[in-house]
């Protein structure tokens, strides 16, 4: 691989390779000896409450902050001694919109190109504006854009340098439901269309579940779980079966199960795994059954099992997202 500092045998399949990475401020460890790999072309989610270490991790991986110890490779380049190469191969979308409202869309793209040292950017910029259906607003001041249009332009700017990895740090905070769904669709589109790896941080369970191929859960600076959403939910357990029955149903047929709720003709039963649903069917009189549904655990169940609290309860007031504007200033 031309120009790459190779760290493992299959770096062409790994775009982010984190090895025992730590960041300490005095006695406080914001990131505590974390290790993981992000595969080429996947959407990888870093899920955790505010203050858990998500943004600090992105600061390290985008070379905005130096680690206290450890190493990482992004797009094959070391964050310790190949910072410029890292920056040339990444894109960035933040929670806060960092567009210049006094400039139009074309001028914002031109500014991004200048900051990143991109020459002959015009053809790519035109193609991106067309792809995101912004061509007719090319010369319109960004200050007059809707939130959705602004997010589209930010993603276009992040793709201008044809990055291998796009970092998205809490990109949907403060967005309404429809704009958030639009952004989810865009993230899936750019993954498939541009074959780019997406590194997404979020504290929204549904967002991680809907978008991510794999998720690392971070709490107090440590990675406490890693896997696909399905794998993580399988480990958490917490399956349940909801049955709706007819009058005269014999509840005693469920004596070998843990009945969580018995409300008239609706019964909720806890089971250990989805395979136990068959055991429920074998135990009851099917002629008295109206419907049966499997209730699968969510990522909130995973977080609760691992930490003993919900993700909202774990949130604190600390917010390290002050550095967003630094990305563009330091991208050359």
Buried (B, 14 or more C-beta within 10 A) or exposed (E): EEEBBEBEEEBEEBBBBBBEBBBBEEEEBBBBBBBBBBBBBBBBBBBBBBBBBBBBBBBBBBBBBEBBEBBBBBBBBBBBEBBEBBBBBBBBBBBEBBBBEEBBBBBBBBBBBEBBEBEEBEEBBBEBBEBBEBEEBBEBBBEEBEBBBBBBBBBBBBBBBEBBBBBBBBBBBEBEEEBBEBBBEBBBEBBEEBEBBBBBBBBBBEBBBBBBBBBBBBBBBBBBBBBEBEBBBBBBBBBBBBBBBEEEBEEEBBEEBEEEEEEEEEBBBBBEEBEBBEBBEEBBEEEBBEEBEEBEBBBBBBBBBBBEEBBEEBBEEEEBBEBBEBBBEBBE
